């Protein structure tokens, strides 16, 4: 995120307490004063907390919001956000990475950003736009072929690992992924690589959207285990899930994860708390208990059936 190019106001920002480190780090690197507002268990904004934190910065700075997992988690706060947008000294940034394929914007913001590579497994790709100000970076560099090739190598190794190729271990591809992701998310802005452009231009978006909806609906309708709490019981029209998130009760997330891995099911944790917020008591509500179930276009109904059976059989 190139803050110097898109924002020149007071160095204050209010972020959601439930977020990834890559959303926090740019503000730390640019010397911002950072406050955090709470997120409710249904992943909606805690409006009282948001107002309290904005008052600390006198409504002068950046308000950073994002929805979660493709679901409309901002709509409850829409009236408040609309009112806040009228404050001249407050800039609202909407990170719609997790709701990229939804049919409509959830809120009106000053600046929109999105990491689209996470939807189609491309090495790179992002969007930065605004309805209120011209945005044109003067510092975009040519794409980095070395990093793109490293990401492709890691992806191929990971696919072989997931297909149970005995010659591939996680230790072979994980460091490559970690290195390339850190590189693209924390270094200079690069032009889109040719391979990512081809993927974005030729992807079958109808299939991507429909398969994600179909898979998430199957999970929501068929998961039945007392240790699992569904955050979303259905998939509303116009919503395209990024993942299907669930809470695991009684501190047993690690146990369920182990059980799923034994069944060759690999789920993601969004997110490990950043070291910057690791000591804050608010993180205990969501971070230790949430688990993201994959439901993207790579998976079929047969895969979802296998996922559900493994979850429902967990004791």
C-alpha positions in Angstrom: 0.0 0.0 0.0 1.6 3.3 -1.1 0.2 5.6 1.6 2.4 8.5 0.6 0.7 8.6 -2.8 -2.9 8.1 -1.8 -3.0 9.9 1.6 -1.5 13.1 2.9 -3.5 13.8 6.1 -2.8 13.2 9.8 -1.0 10.0 10.5 -3.8 8.3 12.5 -5.5 5.1 11.5 -8.3 3.0 13.0 -8.1 -0.7 12.0 -10.3 -3.7 12.8 -8.7 -5.8 15.6 -9.4 -8.9 13.6 -7.2 -8.5 10.5 -4.0 -9.8 9.0 -0.5 -8.4 9.7 -0.2 -7.2 6.1 -2.9 -4.7 6.8 -1.2 -3.4 9.9 2.4 -3.3 8.8 2.2 -0.5 6.2 0.8 1.9 8.8 3.5 0.9 11.3 6.2 1.4 8.6 4.8 4.8 7.8 4.8 5.9 11.5 1.0 6.0 12.0 -0.7 6.1 15.4 -2.9 3.0 15.3 -6.1 2.4 17.2 -8.2 -0.8 16.9 -11.9 -1.3 16.9 -13.6 -4.6 18.0 -15.3 -7.0 15.7 -18.4 -8.9 16.9 -18.6 -12.7 16.9 -20.8 -12.5 13.7 -17.8 -10.6 12.2 -19.8 -7.4 12.0 -18.3 -4.1 13.2 -18.8 -3.3 16.9 -20.1 0.2 16.3 -19.7 1.4 19.9 -16.0 0.4 19.8 -15.6 2.0 16.4 -16.9 5.4 17.6 -14.8 5.2 20.7 -11.6 4.6 18.7 -12.4 7.3 16.2 -13.0 9.8 19.0 -9.4 9.1 20.2 -8.1 10.4 16.9 -10.7 13.2 16.8 -12.1 11.7 13.5 -8.9 12.9 11.8 -7.1 10.2 9.8 -7.9 6.9 8.1 -10.7 4.5 8.9 -9.8 1.1 7.4 -12.6 -1.5 7.0 -13.0 -4.8 5.3 -15.6 -7.5 5.0 -14.8 -11.1 5.9 -14.8 -14.3 3.8 -17.0 -12.8 1.0 -19.9 -12.3 3.3 -21.6 -8.9 3.8 -20.3 -8.1 7.3 -20.4 -4.4 6.8 -24.0 -3.7 6.1 -25.1 -3.5 9.7 -22.8 -0.5 10.1 -23.6 1.0 6.8 -25.7 4.0 8.2 -22.8 4.8 10.6 -20.2 4.5 7.9 -22.2 6.8 5.6 -22.4 9.3 8.4 -18.7 9.1 9.1 -17.9 9.6 5.4 -19.3 13.1 5.7 -16.6 14.1 8.1 -14.1 16.0 6.0 -10.9 14.9 7.9 -11.7 11.2 7.8 -10.6 9.0 4.9 -12.4 5.6 4.6 -10.4 2.8 2.9 -12.4 -0.3 2.0 -10.3 -3.4 1.5 -12.6 -5.6 -0.5 -10.1 -8.4 -1.0 -12.4 -11.0 0.5 -15.5 -9.8 -1.4 -14.0 -9.1 -4.8 -16.6 -11.2 -6.8 -19.7 -10.0 -5.0 -22.2 -8.3 -7.1 -22.1 -4.9 -5.4 -20.0 -2.8 -3.1 -21.0 -3.1 0.5 -20.2 0.5 1.4 -19.2 3.8 -0.1 -15.6 4.7 0.6 -12.9 7.2 -0.5 -10.4 4.5 -1.5 -10.8 0.9 -2.5 -8.2 -1.7 -2.6 -8.1 -5.5 -3.3 -5.5 -8.3 -3.6 -7.1 -10.3 -6.4 -4.4 -12.9 -6.7 -5.9 -14.7 -3.7 -9.0 -15.7 -5.7 -7.3 -17.3 -8.7 -3.9 -18.5 -7.3 -1.9 -16.0 -9.4 1.6 -14.9 -8.4 0.5 -11.2 -8.2 -2.3 -8.8 -8.9 -4.1 -6.1 -7.1 -6.5 -3.1 -7.5 -6.3 0.4 -6.1 -9.1 2.8 -7.0 -11.1 5.8 -5.9 -14.3 7.5 -6.9 -13.2 10.8 -5.3 -9.6 11.4 -6.3 -7.2 10.5 -9.2 -4.8 7.7 -8.4 -1.7 7.2 -10.5 1.4 5.8 -9.1 4.7 7.3 -10.3 6.7 4.4 -9.0 5.4 1.2 -10.6 8.3 -1.0 -11.5 8.5 -3.8 -14.2 7.3 -7.2 -12.8 9.9 -9.2 -11.0 10.4 -12.4 -13.1 12.5 -14.1 -10.4 9.8 -13.8 -7.8 7.0 -14.8 -10.2 8.9 -18.0 -11.2 9.6 -18.8 -7.5 5.9 -18.6 -6.8 5.0 -20.8 -9.7 7.6 -23.4 -8.5 6.1 -23.3 -5.0 2.5 -23.7 -6.5 3.5 -26.8 -8.5 5.2 -28.4 -5.5 2.2 -27.7 -3.4 -0.2 -29.3 -5.9 2.0 -32.4 -6.0 2.0 -32.5 -2.2 -1.8 -32.2 -2.0 -2.1 -35.1 -4.5 0.0 -37.2 -2.1 3.2 -37.3 -4.1 5.5 -39.0 -1.7 8.5 -37.2 -3.1 7.3 -33.8 -2.0 7.3 -32.4 1.6 5.8 -29.2 2.9 9.2 -27.9 3.8 10.0 -27.8 0.1 7.4 -25.3 -0.9 6.3 -23.4 2.2 9.5 -21.3 2.5 9.1 -20.4 -1.2 5.5 -19.2 -0.7 6.5 -17.3 2.4 9.3 -15.5 0.7 7.4 -14.5 -2.4 4.3 -13.4 -0.5 6.4 -11.2 1.8 8.2 -9.8 -1.1 5.1 -8.8 -3.1 3.2 -7.5 0.0 6.0 -5.4 1.6 8.2 -4.1 -1.3 7.7 -1.8 -4.2 4.7 -1.7 -6.5 5.3 -3.9 -9.6 3.4 -4.1 -12.9 1.2 -7.2 -13.3 3.1 -10.2 -14.6 2.2 -11.6 -18.0 1.1 -14.9 -16.6 -1.2 -13.3 -14.1 -2.7 -11.1 -16.8 -3.5 -14.2 -18.9 -5.1 -15.9 -16.0 -7.3 -12.9 -15.1 -8.3 -12.3 -18.7 -9.2 -15.9 -19.5 -10.6 -17.2 -16.2 -14.1 -18.7 -16.4 -15.7 -16.3 -13.8 -19.1 -17.9 -14.0 -17.7 -21.2 -13.0 -15.5 -19.7 -10.3 -18.5 -17.9 -8.8 -21.0 -20.7 -9.1 -18.7 -23.4 -7.8 -17.8 -21.3 -4.7 -21.4 -20.7 -3.9 -22.3 -24.3 -4.5 -19.5 -25.6 -2.3 -20.2 -23.1 0.6 -23.9 -23.9 0.5 -23.1 -27.6 0.8 -21.0 -27.0 3.8 -23.5 -24.7 5.5 -26.4 -27.2 4.9 -24.5 -30.4 5.9 -22.0 -29.7 8.7 -23.5 -31.1 11.9 -21.2 -31.4 14.9 -21.9 -29.9 18.3 -18.3 -28.7 18.5 -18.8 -26.5 15.4 -20.6 -23.2 15.4 -21.5 -21.9 12.0 -21.0 -18.1 11.6 -23.1 -18.0 8.4 -26.1 -20.4 8.1 -26.8 -19.6 4.5 -25.3 -18.0 1.4 -27.3 -14.9 0.5 -27.9 -14.0 -3.1 -25.1 -11.9 -4.6 -22.5 -13.3 -2.1 -19.5 -15.2 -3.4 -17.6 -16.9 -0.5 -13.9 -16.5 -0.2 -13.8 -19.3 2.5 -16.5 -20.8 4.6 -15.6 -19.9 8.2 -16.6 -21.8 11.4 -15.9 -21.5 15.1 -14.5 -24.5 16.9 -15.8 -24.7 20.5 -14.0 -25.7 23.7 -10.5 -24.8 22.5 -10.4 -27.8 20.2 -9.5 -26.2 16.9 -6.0 -27.8 16.9 -7.6 -31.2 17.5 -10.0 -30.7 14.6 -7.2 -29.5 12.4 -5.1 -32.6 13.2 -8.1 -34.8 12.4 -8.7 -33.1 9.1 -5.0 -33.3 8.1 -5.1 -37.0 8.8 -7.9 -37.1 6.2 -5.9 -35.1 3.7 -7.9 -31.9 4.3 -5.9 -28.8 4.8 -7.7 -25.7 6.2 -6.5 -22.2 6.7 -6.4 -20.1 9.8 -7.3 -16.4 9.3 -5.2 -15.2 11.0 -2.4 -15.7 13.4 -2.5 -12.5 15.5 0.2 -10.0 14.5 2.9 -9.6 17.2 1.8 -6.0 17.2 -1.5 -6.9 18.8 -0.7 -10.2 20.4 -1.0 -9.0 24.0 -4.4 -7.3 23.5 -7.3 -9.0 25.3 -9.7 -8.4 22.4 -8.0 -11.0 20.3 -9.2 -13.9 22.4 -12.7 -13.7 21.0 -12.1 -14.7 17.4 -8.5 -15.5 16.6 -8.1 -18.8 18.6 -11.4 -20.3 17.6 -12.0 -19.6 13.9 -11.2 -22.0 11.1 -11.5 -21.3 7.3 -12.9 -24.1 5.3 -11.8 -24.1 1.6 -14.7 -23.9 -0.8 -13.1 -22.5 -3.9 -13.4 -23.5 -7.6 -10.7 -26.2 -7.3 -13.0 -28.4 -5.2 -16.0 -30.5 -6.3 -19.2 -31.7 -4.5 -17.4 -35.0 -3.8 -14.6 -33.0 -2.0 -17.2 -31.1 0.0 -18.8 -34.4 0.9 -15.5 -35.7 2.2 -14.9 -32.5 4.2 -18.4 -32.8 5.8 -18.0 -36.4 6.7 -14.6 -35.8 8.3 -16.0 -32.8 10.3 -19.2 -34.6 11.4 -17.2 -37.7 12.5 -14.9 -35.7 14.7 -15.4 -36.5 18.4 
